[in-house]
Amino acid sequence: MRVMNEYGVQFPIWYQAEPEQIRNLLAQDTVEALISWARYFDLNFDHEVGWAPESDSRSQYEIGLKLARAVKAQLPPEFQVQFVPWEHKKRTKRIR
């Protein structure tokens, strides 16, 4: 499973199951935070220039990493979770 932003995606979880199945496994505040994070990305990340201020990039990376850790903590142990911060030009991070 990947926690990853993408243009036009409202729920930034990528997995072979339907998003609703994953949502049902997560706490409501985590679901809302994921949706908010994705919405912020959609409104503030430009495909040509990236994040406007550098501080936005750092804070959004940290928020995404925190969310990936929350997702991992809330799912059954057999789920493997990766944080894919492509918009920050950083490598995929496996969450343990």
A tleap script that builds the chain and sets N, CA, C and O, in Angstrom:
source leaprc.protein.ff14SB
mol = sequence {
  NMET ARG VAL MET ASN GLU TYR GLY VAL GLN
  PHE PRO ILE TRP TYR GLN ALA GLU PRO GLU
  GLN ILE ARG ASN LEU LEU ALA GLN ASP THR
  VAL GLU ALA LEU ILE SER TRP ALA ARG TYR
  PHE ASP LEU ASN PHE ASP HIE GLU VAL GLY
  TRP ALA PRO GLU SER ASP SER ARG SER GLN
  TYR GLU ILE GLY LEU LYS LEU ALA ARG ALA
  VAL LYS ALA GLN LEU PRO PRO GLU PHE GLN
  VAL GLN PHE VAL PRO TRP GLU HIE LYS LYS
  ARG THR LYS ARG ILE CARG
}
set mol.1.N position { 0.847 -1.156 0.000 }
set mol.1.CA position { 0.000 0.000 0.000 }
set mol.1.C position { 0.903 1.232 0.000 }
set mol.1.O position { 1.923 1.280 0.687 }
set mol.2.N position { 0.495 2.225 -0.793 }
set mol.2.CA position { 1.268 3.464 -0.880 }
set mol.2.C position { 0.430 4.645 -0.387 }
set mol.2.O position { -0.752 4.770 -0.709 }
set mol.3.N position { 1.069 5.496 0.393 }
set mol.3.CA position { 0.495 6.784 0.759 }
set mol.3.C position { 1.184 7.774 -0.167 }
set mol.3.O position { 2.383 8.025 -0.046 }
set mol.4.N position { 0.404 8.338 -1.103 }
set mol.4.CA position { 1.010 9.133 -2.169 }
set mol.4.C position { -0.009 10.100 -2.752 }
set mol.4.O position { -1.134 9.719 -3.077 }
set mol.5.N position { 0.398 11.351 -2.879 }
set mol.5.CA position { -0.454 12.331 -3.539 }
set mol.5.C position { -0.394 12.163 -5.050 }
set mol.5.O position { 0.598 11.686 -5.602 }
set mol.6.N position { -1.470 12.561 -5.701 }
set mol.6.CA position { -1.533 12.587 -7.159 }
set mol.6.C position { -2.612 13.587 -7.539 }
set mol.6.O position { -3.577 13.781 -6.800 }
set mol.7.N position { -2.447 14.215 -8.683 }
set mol.7.CA position { -3.409 15.220 -9.139 }
set mol.7.C position { -4.819 14.648 -9.214 }
set mol.7.O position { -5.045 13.584 -9.790 }
set mol.8.N position { -5.771 15.379 -8.616 }
set mol.8.CA position { -7.175 15.016 -8.703 }
set mol.8.C position { -7.615 13.855 -7.832 }
set mol.8.O position { -8.767 13.429 -7.912 }
set mol.9.N position { -6.719 13.332 -6.996 }
set mol.9.CA position { -7.055 12.198 -6.140 }
set mol.9.C position { -7.505 12.719 -4.778 }
set mol.9.O position { -6.789 13.484 -4.133 }
set mol.10.N position { -8.680 12.307 -4.350 }
set mol.10.CA position { -9.225 12.788 -3.080 }
set mol.10.C position { -8.741 11.990 -1.877 }
set mol.10.O position { -8.636 12.532 -0.777 }
set mol.11.N position { -8.447 10.717 -2.073 }
set mol.11.CA position { -8.005 9.854 -0.975 }
set mol.11.C position { -6.664 9.245 -1.383 }
set mol.11.O position { -6.635 8.316 -2.190 }
set mol.12.N position { -5.542 9.757 -0.836 }
set mol.12.CA position { -4.209 9.413 -1.337 }
set mol.12.C position { -3.645 8.076 -0.860 }
set mol.12.O position { -2.483 7.995 -0.462 }
set mol.13.N position { -4.456 7.047 -0.899 }
set mol.13.CA position { -4.024 5.687 -0.573 }
set mol.13.C position { -4.142 4.853 -1.841 }
set mol.13.O position { -5.187 4.840 -2.491 }
set mol.14.N position { -3.075 4.167 -2.184 }
set mol.14.CA position { -3.045 3.336 -3.389 }
set mol.14.C position { -2.864 1.882 -2.968 }
set mol.14.O position { -1.858 1.504 -2.369 }
set mol.15.N position { -3.883 1.073 -3.307 }
set mol.15.CA position { -3.886 -0.327 -2.915 }
set mol.15.C position { -4.839 -1.064 -3.836 }
set mol.15.O position { -5.678 -0.442 -4.488 }
set mol.16.N position { -4.721 -2.387 -3.898 }
set mol.16.CA position { -5.583 -3.131 -4.813 }
set mol.16.C position { -7.029 -3.182 -4.342 }
set mol.16.O position { -7.917 -3.468 -5.145 }
set mol.17.N position { -7.294 -2.915 -3.074 }
set mol.17.CA position { -8.675 -2.904 -2.577 }
set mol.17.C position { -9.333 -1.566 -2.913 }
set mol.17.O position { -8.658 -0.588 -3.233 }
set mol.18.N position { -10.632 -1.547 -2.835 }
set mol.18.CA position { -11.381 -0.306 -3.030 }
set mol.18.C position { -11.037 0.663 -1.893 }
set mol.18.O position { -10.858 0.236 -0.753 }
set mol.19.N position { -10.945 1.961 -2.194 }
set mol.19.CA position { -10.616 2.931 -1.139 }
set mol.19.C position { -11.542 2.846 0.074 }
set mol.19.O position { -11.103 3.062 1.203 }
set mol.20.N position { -12.804 2.536 -0.150 }
set mol.20.CA position { -13.758 2.451 0.966 }
set mol.20.C position { -13.367 1.344 1.940 }
set mol.20.O position { -13.574 1.484 3.145 }
set mol.21.N position { -12.808 0.251 1.440 }
set mol.21.CA position { -12.386 -0.837 2.319 }
set mol.21.C position { -11.252 -0.381 3.237 }
set mol.21.O position { -11.220 -0.735 4.415 }
set mol.22.N position { -10.335 0.394 2.698 }
set mol.22.CA position { -9.215 0.897 3.499 }
set mol.22.C position { -9.719 1.953 4.480 }
set mol.22.O position { -9.327 1.952 5.647 }
set mol.23.N position { -10.572 2.839 4.021 }
set mol.23.CA position { -11.132 3.869 4.917 }
set mol.23.C position { -11.768 3.248 6.152 }
set mol.23.O position { -11.638 3.775 7.257 }
set mol.24.N position { -12.455 2.129 5.961 }
set mol.24.CA position { -13.144 1.482 7.078 }
set mol.24.C position { -12.185 0.922 8.121 }
set mol.24.O position { -12.588 0.670 9.256 }
set mol.25.N position { -10.929 0.726 7.752 }
set mol.25.CA position { -9.932 0.208 8.690 }
set mol.25.C position { -9.230 1.326 9.467 }
set mol.25.O position { -8.556 1.064 10.463 }
set mol.26.N position { -9.390 2.559 9.014 }
set mol.26.CA position { -8.679 3.697 9.614 }
set mol.26.C position { -9.596 4.514 10.509 }
set mol.26.O position { -10.815 4.530 10.338 }
set mol.27.N position { -8.976 5.192 11.468 }
set mol.27.CA position { -9.715 6.116 12.324 }
set mol.27.C position { -10.238 7.275 11.479 }
set mol.27.O position { -9.598 7.691 10.513 }
set mol.28.N position { -11.392 7.784 11.849 }
set mol.28.CA position { -12.017 8.869 11.080 }
set mol.28.C position { -11.110 10.097 10.987 }
set mol.28.O position { -11.054 10.740 9.939 }
set mol.29.N position { -10.400 10.430 12.067 }
set mol.29.CA position { -9.526 11.608 12.014 }
set mol.29.C position { -8.362 11.397 11.045 }
set mol.29.O position { -7.891 12.355 10.431 }
set mol.30.N position { -7.897 10.165 10.903 }
set mol.30.CA position { -6.844 9.868 9.925 }
set mol.30.C position { -7.380 10.006 8.509 }
set mol.30.O position { -6.712 10.574 7.645 }
set mol.31.N position { -8.573 9.495 8.264 }
set mol.31.CA position { -9.204 9.621 6.948 }
set mol.31.C position { -9.357 11.100 6.586 }
set mol.31.O position { -9.015 11.513 5.478 }
set mol.32.N position { -9.866 11.880 7.518 }
set mol.32.CA position { -10.051 13.313 7.263 }
set mol.32.C position { -8.729 14.024 7.020 }
set mol.32.O position { -8.647 14.907 6.166 }
set mol.33.N position { -7.689 13.648 7.766 }
set mol.33.CA position { -6.367 14.258 7.571 }
set mol.33.C position { -5.787 13.893 6.207 }
set mol.33.O position { -5.174 14.739 5.556 }
set mol.34.N position { -5.969 12.656 5.766 }
set mol.34.CA position { -5.504 12.239 4.438 }
set mol.34.C position { -6.205 13.031 3.340 }
set mol.34.O position { -5.569 13.488 2.390 }
set mol.35.N position { -7.516 13.188 3.477 }
set mol.35.CA position { -8.291 13.941 2.485 }
set mol.35.C position { -7.852 15.400 2.464 }
set mol.35.O position { -7.724 15.996 1.394 }
set mol.36.N position { -7.623 15.971 3.628 }
set mol.36.CA position { -7.172 17.360 3.727 }
set mol.36.C position { -5.785 17.536 3.104 }
set mol.36.O position { -5.535 18.515 2.400 }
set mol.37.N position { -4.895 16.593 3.364 }
set mol.37.CA position { -3.535 16.627 2.808 }
set mol.37.C position { -3.589 16.563 1.277 }
set mol.37.O position { -2.883 17.305 0.595 }
set mol.38.N position { -4.429 15.675 0.747 }
set mol.38.CA position { -4.574 15.549 -0.708 }
set mol.38.C position { -5.173 16.812 -1.317 }
set mol.38.O position { -4.744 17.255 -2.383 }
set mol.39.N position { -6.155 17.384 -0.648 }
set mol.39.CA position { -6.780 18.613 -1.139 }
set mol.39.C position { -5.749 19.765 -1.173 }
set mol.39.O position { -5.699 20.534 -2.133 }
set mol.40.N position { -4.943 19.866 -0.123 }
set mol.40.CA position { -3.917 20.914 -0.075 }
set mol.40.C position { -2.933 20.740 -1.241 }
set mol.40.O position { -2.556 21.709 -1.899 }
set mol.41.N position { -2.531 19.502 -1.481 }
set mol.41.CA position { -1.641 19.218 -2.611 }
set mol.41.C position { -2.268 19.691 -3.911 }
set mol.41.O position { -1.629 20.392 -4.696 }
set mol.42.N position { -3.508 19.314 -4.139 }
set mol.42.CA position { -4.198 19.671 -5.384 }
set mol.42.C position { -4.282 21.177 -5.594 }
set mol.42.O position { -4.176 21.657 -6.723 }
set mol.43.N position { -4.467 21.908 -4.526 }
set mol.43.CA position { -4.619 23.361 -4.632 }
set mol.43.C position { -3.292 24.120 -4.673 }
set mol.43.O position { -3.248 25.252 -5.155 }
set mol.44.N position { -2.209 23.513 -4.174 }
set mol.44.CA position { -0.976 24.277 -3.976 }
set mol.44.C position { 0.265 23.747 -4.675 }
set mol.44.O position { 1.303 24.409 -4.655 }
set mol.45.N position { 0.190 22.580 -5.291 }
set mol.45.CA position { 1.354 22.043 -5.992 }
set mol.45.C position { 1.182 22.262 -7.487 }
set mol.45.O position { 0.194 21.825 -8.077 }
set mol.46.N position { 2.138 22.934 -8.089 }
set mol.46.CA position { 2.098 23.209 -9.521 }
set mol.46.C position { 2.984 22.195 -10.239 }
set mol.46.O position { 4.126 21.971 -9.837 }
set mol.47.N position { 2.466 21.589 -11.290 }
set mol.47.CA position { 3.218 20.544 -11.997 }
set mol.47.C position { 4.487 21.065 -12.665 }
set mol.47.O position { 5.376 20.275 -12.983 }
set mol.48.N position { 4.593 22.366 -12.883 }
set mol.48.CA position { 5.792 22.917 -13.518 }
set mol.48.C position { 6.808 23.457 -12.511 }
set mol.48.O position { 8.014 23.310 -12.711 }
set mol.49.N position { 6.337 24.072 -11.444 }
set mol.49.CA position { 7.273 24.694 -10.495 }
set mol.49.C position { 7.295 24.031 -9.127 }
set mol.49.O position { 8.153 24.355 -8.306 }
set mol.50.N position { 6.381 23.118 -8.861 }
set mol.50.CA position { 6.351 22.437 -7.566 }
set mol.50.C position { 5.675 23.280 -6.502 }
set mol.50.O position { 4.717 24.003 -6.772 }
set mol.51.N position { 6.189 23.174 -5.296 }
set mol.51.CA position { 5.670 23.955 -4.170 }
set mol.51.C position { 6.198 25.371 -4.274 }
set mol.51.O position { 7.370 25.576 -4.593 }
set mol.52.N position { 5.355 26.340 -4.011 }
set mol.52.CA position { 5.785 27.747 -4.096 }
set mol.52.C position { 6.903 28.045 -3.091 }
set mol.52.O position { 8.054 28.185 -3.505 }
set mol.53.N position { 6.618 28.145 -1.817 }
set mol.53.CA position { 7.711 28.376 -0.872 }
set mol.53.C position { 8.325 27.056 -0.415 }
set mol.53.O position { 7.623 26.055 -0.271 }
set mol.54.N position { 9.626 27.061 -0.190 }
set mol.54.CA position { 10.328 25.853 0.247 }
set mol.54.C position { 9.747 25.312 1.558 }
set mol.54.O position { 9.678 24.098 1.753 }
set mol.55.N position { 9.335 26.203 2.446 }
set mol.55.CA position { 8.793 25.751 3.728 }
set mol.55.C position { 7.536 24.907 3.527 }
set mol.55.O position { 7.280 23.985 4.302 }
set mol.56.N position { 6.753 25.213 2.498 }
set mol.56.CA position { 5.565 24.419 2.189 }
set mol.56.C position { 5.961 22.985 1.846 }
set mol.56.O position { 5.309 22.034 2.277 }
set mol.57.N position { 7.012 22.840 1.083 }
set mol.57.CA position { 7.477 21.516 0.701 }
set mol.57.C position { 7.879 20.714 1.934 }
set mol.57.O position { 7.473 19.561 2.084 }
set mol.58.N position { 8.659 21.305 2.799 }
set mol.58.CA position { 9.108 20.595 4.003 }
set mol.58.C position { 7.934 20.201 4.888 }
set mol.58.O position { 7.855 19.066 5.357 }
set mol.59.N position { 7.026 21.142 5.115 }
set mol.59.CA position { 5.904 20.840 6.008 }
set mol.59.C position { 4.990 19.781 5.400 }
set mol.59.O position { 4.496 18.914 6.121 }
set mol.60.N position { 4.755 19.832 4.102 }
set mol.60.CA position { 3.904 18.835 3.452 }
set mol.60.C position { 4.555 17.459 3.452 }
set mol.60.O position { 3.860 16.450 3.570 }
set mol.61.N position { 5.877 17.402 3.323 }
set mol.61.CA position { 6.591 16.128 3.422 }
set mol.61.C position { 6.395 15.541 4.818 }
set mol.61.O position { 6.081 14.359 4.961 }
set mol.62.N position { 6.580 16.362 5.835 }
set mol.62.CA position { 6.439 15.902 7.220 }
set mol.62.C position { 5.015 15.444 7.519 }
set mol.62.O position { 4.814 14.441 8.205 }
set mol.63.N position { 4.036 16.170 7.010 }
set mol.63.CA position { 2.636 15.771 7.204 }
set mol.63.C position { 2.379 14.419 6.542 }
set mol.63.O position { 1.747 13.545 7.136 }
set mol.64.N position { 2.865 14.248 5.318 }
set mol.64.CA position { 2.684 12.980 4.610 }
set mol.64.C position { 3.334 11.811 5.333 }
set mol.64.O position { 2.750 10.732 5.428 }
set mol.65.N position { 4.540 12.025 5.841 }
set mol.65.CA position { 5.238 10.971 6.580 }
set mol.65.C position { 4.483 10.623 7.861 }
set mol.65.O position { 4.345 9.447 8.198 }
set mol.66.N position { 4.002 11.622 8.565 }
set mol.66.CA position { 3.214 11.393 9.778 }
set mol.66.C position { 1.938 10.614 9.457 }
set mol.66.O position { 1.560 9.705 10.196 }
set mol.67.N position { 1.282 10.969 8.361 }
set mol.67.CA position { 0.067 10.255 7.958 }
set mol.67.C position { 0.379 8.803 7.585 }
set mol.67.O position { -0.376 7.898 7.942 }
set mol.68.N position { 1.477 8.577 6.875 }
set mol.68.CA position { 1.849 7.203 6.508 }
set mol.68.C position { 2.095 6.370 7.759 }
set mol.68.O position { 1.713 5.201 7.820 }
set mol.69.N position { 2.732 6.974 8.755 }
set mol.69.CA position { 2.969 6.253 10.017 }
set mol.69.C position { 1.658 5.959 10.735 }
set mol.69.O position { 1.503 4.886 11.318 }
set mol.70.N position { 0.717 6.894 10.701 }
set mol.70.CA position { -0.595 6.677 11.319 }
set mol.70.C position { -1.341 5.551 10.606 }
set mol.70.O position { -1.956 4.703 11.252 }
set mol.71.N position { -1.285 5.544 9.273 }
set mol.71.CA position { -1.927 4.485 8.493 }
set mol.71.C position { -1.342 3.137 8.881 }
set mol.71.O position { -2.088 2.190 9.131 }
set mol.72.N position { -0.020 3.035 8.935 }
set mol.72.CA position { 0.639 1.775 9.294 }
set mol.72.C position { 0.208 1.311 10.681 }
set mol.72.O position { -0.057 0.127 10.887 }
set mol.73.N position { 0.139 2.239 11.628 }
set mol.73.CA position { -0.211 1.890 13.002 }
set mol.73.C position { -1.652 1.407 13.132 }
set mol.73.O position { -1.972 0.634 14.035 }
set mol.74.N position { -2.511 1.857 12.243 }
set mol.74.CA position { -3.938 1.536 12.353 }
set mol.74.C position { -4.362 0.311 11.553 }
set mol.74.O position { -5.461 -0.210 11.742 }
set mol.75.N position { -3.501 -0.140 10.671 }
set mol.75.CA position { -3.838 -1.302 9.848 }
set mol.75.C position { -3.328 -2.594 10.487 }
set mol.75.O position { -2.403 -2.558 11.299 }
set mol.76.N position { -3.917 -3.725 10.131 }
set mol.76.CA position { -3.376 -5.003 10.600 }
set mol.76.C position { -1.918 -5.156 10.168 }
set mol.76.O position { -1.517 -4.593 9.149 }
set mol.77.N position { -1.121 -5.908 10.927 }
set mol.77.CA position { 0.324 -5.998 10.669 }
set mol.77.C position { 0.722 -6.542 9.301 }
set mol.77.O position { 1.831 -6.281 8.835 }
set mol.78.N position { -0.163 -7.292 8.653 }
set mol.78.CA position { 0.211 -7.848 7.343 }
set mol.78.C position { 0.268 -6.794 6.237 }
set mol.78.O position { 0.797 -7.072 5.161 }
set mol.79.N position { -0.254 -5.613 6.470 }
set mol.79.CA position { -0.195 -4.543 5.476 }
set mol.79.C position { 1.192 -3.909 5.464 }
set mol.79.O position { 1.716 -3.517 6.507 }
set mol.80.N position { 1.774 -3.815 4.285 }
set mol.80.CA position { 3.028 -3.078 4.117 }
set mol.80.C position { 2.673 -1.690 3.606 }
set mol.80.O position { 1.909 -1.548 2.652 }
set mol.81.N position { 3.228 -0.674 4.243 }
set mol.81.CA position { 2.909 0.711 3.899 }
set mol.81.C position { 4.175 1.419 3.441 }
set mol.81.O position { 5.223 1.320 4.080 }
set mol.82.N position { 4.064 2.131 2.333 }
set mol.82.CA position { 5.154 2.947 1.818 }
set mol.82.C position { 4.675 4.383 1.677 }
set mol.82.O position { 3.536 4.642 1.289 }
set mol.83.N position { 5.568 5.308 2.000 }
set mol.83.CA position { 5.321 6.722 1.765 }
set mol.83.C position { 6.078 7.080 0.499 }
set mol.83.O position { 7.293 6.896 0.426 }
set mol.84.N position { 5.360 7.596 -0.510 }
set mol.84.CA position { 5.956 7.895 -1.815 }
set mol.84.C position { 5.897 9.414 -2.043 }
set mol.84.O position { 4.916 9.923 -2.585 }
set mol.85.N position { 6.951 10.135 -1.627 }
set mol.85.CA position { 6.953 11.600 -1.733 }
set mol.85.C position { 7.538 12.095 -3.059 }
set mol.85.O position { 8.477 12.891 -3.057 }
set mol.86.N position { 6.999 11.640 -4.175 }
set mol.86.CA position { 7.550 11.986 -5.489 }
set mol.86.C position { 7.599 13.493 -5.705 }
set mol.86.O position { 8.516 13.993 -6.357 }
set mol.87.N position { 6.623 14.225 -5.168 }
set mol.87.CA position { 6.554 15.666 -5.402 }
set mol.87.C position { 7.638 16.423 -4.643 }
set mol.87.O position { 7.810 17.626 -4.838 }
set mol.88.N position { 8.370 15.722 -3.777 }
set mol.88.CA position { 9.475 16.325 -3.033 }
set mol.88.C position { 10.826 15.849 -3.565 }
set mol.88.O position { 11.879 16.190 -3.027 }
set mol.89.N position { 10.769 15.053 -4.635 }
set mol.89.CA position { 11.973 14.478 -5.252 }
set mol.89.C position { 12.775 13.654 -4.244 }
set mol.89.O position { 14.004 13.710 -4.203 }
set mol.90.N position { 12.046 12.896 -3.438 }
set mol.90.CA position { 12.671 12.027 -2.449 }
set mol.90.C position { 12.282 10.589 -2.728 }
set mol.90.O position { 11.281 10.321 -3.393 }
set mol.91.N position { 13.077 9.674 -2.219 }
set mol.91.CA position { 12.828 8.255 -2.412 }
set mol.91.C position { 11.652 7.754 -1.585 }
set mol.91.O position { 11.277 8.333 -0.566 }
set mol.92.N position { 11.089 6.649 -2.069 }
set mol.92.CA position { 10.021 5.968 -1.346 }
set mol.92.C position { 10.578 5.484 -0.016 }
set mol.92.O position { 11.702 4.988 0.064 }
set mol.93.N position { 9.761 5.639 1.030 }
set mol.93.CA position { 10.166 5.235 2.368 }
set mol.93.C position { 9.208 4.167 2.866 }
set mol.93.O position { 8.000 4.392 2.936 }
set mol.94.N position { 9.747 3.007 3.211 }
set mol.94.CA position { 8.916 1.945 3.788 }
set mol.94.C position { 8.685 2.255 5.257 }
set mol.94.O position { 9.625 2.535 6.001 }
set mol.95.N position { 7.434 2.202 5.663 }
set mol.95.CA position { 7.052 2.517 7.035 }
set mol.95.C position { 7.026 1.217 7.837 }
set mol.95.O position { 6.390 0.245 7.430 }
set mol.96.N position { 7.697 1.204 8.943 }
set mol.96.CA position { 7.776 -0.001 9.795 }
set mol.96.C position { 7.067 0.218 11.102 }
set mol.96.O position { 7.029 -0.681 11.942 }
savepdb mol mol.pdb
quit
